[in-house]
Amino acid sequence: MEGISEIDKENAEPTEAADLETFITAPRNMSVNKADNKFRISMPTRWKIDGITITKTAVLEKDGRWGINIHGVDVNLAKLGIDSMFGKTKRDMDNITTILSAINVCRGRQCEENEPHYNEKTSQHLLTGEEDVTQHIVKSAYCKGALGWLSRGTTCMTCRTMTRMKINAEIVLEENDHEEMSAILEKVFADAKPEMKVLLKSQLDALKSPLHGRRWPREVISTALSLWLRSPGGYDELKASDMIILPSGRQLQRYKNTIFQTPGVNRTQIQWMYKAAKSVPNLPDFGWSGGIIHDEVSIQEDLVISKRDGKVRILGFIDTGEEGNLLRKWRDKDNQLASEVIQLIFQGHTGFRFPLCHFPVDSVKASELYIIINSAIATLQDYGFHVDYVMQDGGQENRSYTNVVTSASKRFLATNVVAANKKIAICQDPMHNQKKMRNNCIKSGVPSKKTGKISRTIRLHDKDVVWAHWVSAAAWDKKREENGGRRIHYKLTKAHLEPSQSEKMRNALAEEALNSDMLYLMQSYQVNSIYIYFIFADQCQ
């Protein structure tokens, strides 16, 4: 290798497999040996199973394949995102020793001596640590050997999810013990709070019930739902710890909408919102402030007969509250079926988000919006929530509502009807404005189908802005790709350039048609067009 630079030495490929030994620089805590045309890099750990040290071994084959074996278990490198092929270079050898040092071994699941059998094939062992502290463990016959890179525990997923086998052993109680287990808990935990007794009783019932047949008390569901809404990941981690049996996230989703929904501001729902905000630790004062977001969604016109608590109700008519209903009755005389639902959501400044109420409507009027939004603001104020802004789309009735509550001198600032010394900002949804701008560009310079005349054309700096600019730039970009180049705006599709009525409602399509990638594509297309023009002009001369 004489005459090769340091860089060449690092990347050079040896001619014989035996030359690998010169590239392996194992740390002091590793040993290297060669047998059967294989190199083995071994690293002992500080743990022993049944008196035998757990050793991590990297096995390097002559054909460039390699793997890791931990205490007789071959580790699946693909599951860890590691390539099973290596290059015969010093850099790859260093990477192998680094991976071998970083990988964590599975230390089994702690258990009691002679613990009941598991449903899976398992084996019990004695695990000894650095300070000769010994504990009983159980390992699955299909143990992975190593932990995942993001694992926080000491046990692989296979060993951690083992389930104990149910043994039909008869439990004999004394004569005086034949009473309800809830009464026994009352005696054993006499000083416990009622909530703790409910939890203990629910754990006992959960152990006796099949997995899909468990029933939970209201108190457990309420607390679990609050935890799950606050942090689904934290809730799943607590549930996976096996320290406590909890309802699954899928089951909590069904309980999330157990409040009986009625049109209008539902105080029961606002009380739930208040409890959820109170459960947030160290919530600052401005965390109780935010805005109201409202929007409409179309529904099918229909009547539904609902029976609840012995009362029959007919659902489907327009309902905008007592005052709004009186205004409609005075104007329209008869009840009408609702074709839309307007929903209001509270969005806090700290990210707290909660649905407030809904109203079945038919093209909501500005006067009805005034009543609906102000009633929601007043109810929120009763529970300590403050509204600083109202966000809405740019529909005609929403614009009329803005004109009603604001003045010409203070555009987009309305007086808070609950606190006259405060103002409420009336905002338009930026995504709605983007979609509106994109739609206007599509219509710009296009003749009307009825009259054949061009009704509108957008102009910027005395130049027309038409949708053909987008289509031409996209076609040029696609042609560049067909000729072996790389597309500038690779997200552009037919849905961006020729959106259907449903696709026009998608925010992402409008955003990607007007973002910085589109601007750069148009600039590149413009430069290319000018360049081709000058070449053509030069050839003509």
Buried (B, 14 or more C-beta within 10 A) or exposed (E): EEEEEEEEEBEBEBEEBEEBEEBBEBEEEBEBEEEEEEBBBBBBBEBBBEEEEBBBBBBBBBEEEBBBBBBEBEBBBEEBEBEEEBEBBBEBBBBBBEBBEEBBBBBBBEBEEEBEEBEBEBEBBEBBEEEEEEBBBBBBEEBBBBBBEEBEBBBBBBBBEBEEEEEEEEEEEEEEEEEEEEEEBBEEEEEBEEEEBBBBBBBBBBEEEEEEEBEBBEEBBBBBBBBBBEEEEEBBEBBEEEEEBBBBEEBBEEBEEEEEEBBBBBEEBBEBBBEBBEEBEEBEEEBBBBBBBBBBEEBEEEEEEEEEEEEEEEBBBBBBBEBBBEBBEEEEEEBBBBBBBBBBBBBBBBEBEBBBBBBBBBEBBBBBBBBBBBBBBBBBBEBEBBBBBBBBBEBEBBBBBBEEBBEEEEEBBBBBBBEEEEBBBBBBBEBBEBBBEBBEBBBBBBEEEEEEEEEEEBEEEEEEBBBEBBBBBBEBBBEBEEEEEEBBBEEBEEBBBEBEEEBBEBEEBBBBBBEEBBEEBBEBBEEEEEEEEEEEEEEEE
